[in-house]
Amino acid sequence: MIRLSPLQQEDGAHFHRWIADPEVIEFSMSVFQAMSTPQQVDAWFAATLRDAKSLNLGIYTTDTNELIGYAGLSGISATNQSGEYFILIGEKAFWGKGIGTAVTKEVVAIGFTKLGLNRIMLTVSEPNTGGLKAYAKAGFRVEGRMRQACLRRGSFHDKIMMSVLKSEWQH
């Protein structure tokens, strides 16, 4: 149904539409909340492609090769053998179909087997129940809570910290 592959320069146009949709980015990176022009999106995307401490993978459908989102690991530390997981499924037609869980499992496997990581962490907005379920299914465990760490739609909510260790990873 999906395949992961490195993001390409021509994929940037998809992010213009996704970042402009408040529903798509509601629980995503705070930097997306501040982007309002195509130039800002283009600058972010160019920096993302150049980031040597991140693994940035496009999520493509296997049947039509359509880019439906992106996922990967940021802040990769060779010293600490760790990184931070992220995912954005920009095409809403693909929400709630188990893609988040499948992609998360695949990126975690890449992190542990190809990148030699020992720990992968993430933060997830507490109201993002679909994300919480997907991460738990992929083996992430709750480590803690950052109280009122996120402001969306005029209200604060908590961010949940989760991680998975190579020693507890189910492959």
Secondary structure, 3 states (H helix, E strand, C coil): CEEEEECCHHHHHHHHHHHHCHHHHCCCCHHHHCCCCHHHHHHHHHHHHHCCCCEEEEEEECCCCCEEEEEEEEEEECCCCEEEEEEEECCHHHCCCCHHHHHHHHHHHHHHHCCCCCEEEEEEECCCHHHHHHHHHCCCEEEEEEEEEEEECCEEEEEEEEEEEHHHCCC
